[in-house]
Amino acid sequence: MPTEQTFVIVGASLAGAKAAEALRARGFDGRLVLIGEEPERPYERPPLSKAHLSGAAKDVHVHDETFYAEHSIELRTSTTVTALNPAEHTVTLAGTEKIRYDKALLTTGATPREMTAPGGDLDGVHYLRTLADADRLLAAATHASAVAVIGAGWIGTEVAASLRQRGLPVALIDPGTVPLERVLGGDVGAVFRDLHAAHGVALHLGEGVRSLHGDGRVEEVRTTGGTAIPADLVVVGIGAVPRTGLAAAAGIAVDDGIVVDEYLCSSHPDIYAAGDVARAWHPGYREHIRVEHWSNAINQGRAAAVNMLGEATAYTDTPYFFSDQYDLGMEYAGYSPHFDQVVFRGDPRSGEFIAFWLTGGGVAAGMNVNTWDVNEHLQQLARRHARVDPARLADPGVPLEALAGAAANP
Ligand SMILES: Cc1cc2nc3c(=O)[nH]c(=O)nc-3n(C[C@H](O)[C@H](O)[C@H](O)COP(=O)(O)OP(=O)(O)OC[C@H]3O[C@@H](n4cnc5c(N)ncnc54)[C@H](O)[C@@H]3O)c2cc1C
């Protein structure tokens, strides 16, 4: 007999779309509403800073256009959920229409952190989160003569690479001593510094941005070190902020993300959260972590769906992400906000290597660069926090399978 239940997903995102797909695949036959404020049906963001921007655009949508109707998923695009009422079990759409739900999933994602430097609101200053942002940036890039990218995190370094590949002069500005320093540390960040330098990016490291200047349109970026960088296109990539406003206003626990347990359930038993917006209890790390990765959005979306259907399956995945910049492709597995040691297998200057981050003598994370079909082993090592002699980690003669296998059967 069909269920009378209604499930509502707020955020027609990757996590939201994967949750809707999983709910139908698992046999949920009640009303299913997927609501998103963007005009697009759900799409993937990773290509926006890579193929899309370097001109090699491809379809980025998560599902075919017909998928939602075929699966009786009510997809409401260009629709903002303006309120959530846990006591009433309702969401309010665009300030007017109300939908009553039995269970709700919040996949509201994150939004770019805004730059506060004077001049940050000049024309020609761009952020990159949505397909619309990417299209605007691409259009601007076709007329630009000099680019400044502010922030050498993942978005900043990928944008720098893509625009450089379009032949534009690019300056990359970051207060860190190397790109990606916060995530990868100095030794591995240096690989990205050298990569960008080799491709002609002007690196301004160890410097923040003091101000932007121009007559209505940006013309110049001034750094805290006093350097004036000419730029008629500026891209800001200084991190993202989880979109917790709806949850916080509804009295749901929020702490740099919607706080959820290992079943992705929030402080209200009928409200779940997944993807970039969720700060989830990870039983392996024994702490709440918030992960802004593509695979996390996919897998948490699916996991939340299963738990909304009444199962109690803990989300224990090892964080995983990837990046492509010029001819460097990499995958990273693990979680290592702090580390004691970095061990390289292979010479990082060769462009093909594996790096391991160790904490307390165990592998916390691993990254394969232009070396493929090994990430599963890195995940196994990181998942088990495997204690492996660093000399064996570094030795290409010791098969990773053997190390990962030993970690799996200590
Ligand atoms: C340019 C770019 C490149 C990336 N590259 C990589 C990569 O190479 N590798 C990797 O692992 N990860 C990458 N990521 C990260 C990855 O894309 C994100 O982790 C993923 O998109 C998160 O998905 P999500 O479903 O949690 O949320 P989001 O993708 O942020 O989607 C949330 C959606 O919810 C909507 N929404 C929010 N509030 C409301 C509301 N009140 N009502 C209705 N709708 C609402 C938003 O409009 C948005 O559409 C990249 C991200 C960006 C921006």
PDBQT file of the ligand as one rigid body, heavy atoms in Angstrom, charges set to zero:
ROOT
HETATM    1  C1  LIG A 501      33.832  25.636  -8.303  1.00  0.00    +0.000 C 
HETATM    2  C2  LIG A 501      33.860  24.423  -7.428  1.00  0.00    +0.000 A 
HETATM    3  C3  LIG A 501      34.719  23.373  -7.706  1.00  0.00    +0.000 A 
HETATM    4  C4  LIG A 501      34.753  22.241  -6.903  1.00  0.00    +0.000 A 
HETATM    5  N1  LIG A 501      35.627  21.241  -7.203  1.00  0.00    +0.000 NA
HETATM    6  C5  LIG A 501      35.672  20.140  -6.424  1.00  0.00    +0.000 A 
HETATM    7  C6  LIG A 501      36.577  19.085  -6.715  1.00  0.00    +0.000 A 
HETATM    8  O1  LIG A 501      37.345  19.148  -7.665  1.00  0.00    +0.000 OA
HETATM    9  N2  LIG A 501      36.584  17.995  -5.906  1.00  0.00    +0.000 N 
HETATM   10  C7  LIG A 501      35.739  17.887  -4.836  1.00  0.00    +0.000 A 
HETATM   11  O2  LIG A 501      35.785  16.867  -4.128  1.00  0.00    +0.000 OA
HETATM   12  N3  LIG A 501      34.861  18.878  -4.529  1.00  0.00    +0.000 NA
HETATM   13  C8  LIG A 501      34.821  20.002  -5.296  1.00  0.00    +0.000 A 
HETATM   14  N4  LIG A 501      33.949  21.016  -4.996  1.00  0.00    +0.000 N 
HETATM   15  C9  LIG A 501      33.060  20.879  -3.818  1.00  0.00    +0.000 C 
HETATM   16  C10 LIG A 501      31.752  20.193  -4.178  1.00  0.00    +0.000 C 
HETATM   17  O3  LIG A 501      31.243  20.704  -5.360  1.00  0.00    +0.000 OA
HETATM   18  C11 LIG A 501      30.779  20.416  -3.032  1.00  0.00    +0.000 C 
HETATM   19  O4  LIG A 501      31.273  19.712  -1.932  1.00  0.00    +0.000 OA
HETATM   20  C12 LIG A 501      29.363  19.958  -3.379  1.00  0.00    +0.000 C 
HETATM   21  O5  LIG A 501      28.835  20.713  -4.421  1.00  0.00    +0.000 OA
HETATM   22  C13 LIG A 501      28.466  20.106  -2.172  1.00  0.00    +0.000 C 
HETATM   23  O6  LIG A 501      27.188  19.743  -2.542  1.00  0.00    +0.000 OA
HETATM   24  P1  LIG A 501      25.948  20.023  -1.600  1.00  0.00    +0.000 P 
HETATM   25  O7  LIG A 501      24.867  19.221  -2.229  1.00  0.00    +0.000 OA
HETATM   26  O8  LIG A 501      26.266  19.794  -0.198  1.00  0.00    +0.000 OA
HETATM   27  O9  LIG A 501      25.644  21.596  -1.690  1.00  0.00    +0.000 OA
HETATM   28  P2  LIG A 501      25.684  22.673  -2.831  1.00  0.00    +0.000 P 
HETATM   29  O10 LIG A 501      26.336  22.155  -4.048  1.00  0.00    +0.000 OA
HETATM   30  O11 LIG A 501      26.217  23.937  -2.233  1.00  0.00    +0.000 OA
HETATM   31  O12 LIG A 501      24.160  22.937  -3.166  1.00  0.00    +0.000 OA
HETATM   32  C14 LIG A 501      23.274  23.494  -2.228  1.00  0.00    +0.000 C 
HETATM   33  C15 LIG A 501      22.044  23.995  -2.960  1.00  0.00    +0.000 C 
HETATM   34  O13 LIG A 501      21.056  24.386  -2.027  1.00  0.00    +0.000 OA
HETATM   35  C16 LIG A 501      20.434  25.574  -2.494  1.00  0.00    +0.000 C 
HETATM   36  N5  LIG A 501      19.814  26.254  -1.354  1.00  0.00    +0.000 N 
HETATM   37  C17 LIG A 501      20.450  26.778  -0.272  1.00  0.00    +0.000 A 
HETATM   38  N6  LIG A 501      19.551  27.329   0.581  1.00  0.00    +0.000 NA
HETATM   39  C18 LIG A 501      18.322  27.141   0.018  1.00  0.00    +0.000 A 
HETATM   40  C19 LIG A 501      17.009  27.478   0.416  1.00  0.00    +0.000 A 
HETATM   41  N7  LIG A 501      16.762  28.123   1.574  1.00  0.00    +0.000 N 
HETATM   42  N8  LIG A 501      15.985  27.153  -0.417  1.00  0.00    +0.000 NA
HETATM   43  C20 LIG A 501      16.213  26.500  -1.572  1.00  0.00    +0.000 A 
HETATM   44  N9  LIG A 501      17.450  26.143  -1.991  1.00  0.00    +0.000 NA
HETATM   45  C21 LIG A 501      18.493  26.461  -1.203  1.00  0.00    +0.000 A 
HETATM   46  C22 LIG A 501      21.569  26.327  -3.132  1.00  0.00    +0.000 C 
HETATM   47  O14 LIG A 501      21.096  27.313  -4.021  1.00  0.00    +0.000 OA
HETATM   48  C23 LIG A 501      22.331  25.218  -3.842  1.00  0.00    +0.000 C 
HETATM   49  O15 LIG A 501      21.835  25.000  -5.127  1.00  0.00    +0.000 OA
HETATM   50  C24 LIG A 501      33.900  22.169  -5.782  1.00  0.00    +0.000 A 
HETATM   51  C25 LIG A 501      33.038  23.241  -5.475  1.00  0.00    +0.000 A 
HETATM   52  C26 LIG A 501      33.014  24.344  -6.281  1.00  0.00    +0.000 A 
HETATM   53  C27 LIG A 501      32.097  25.505  -5.951  1.00  0.00    +0.000 C 
ENDROOT
TORSDOF 0
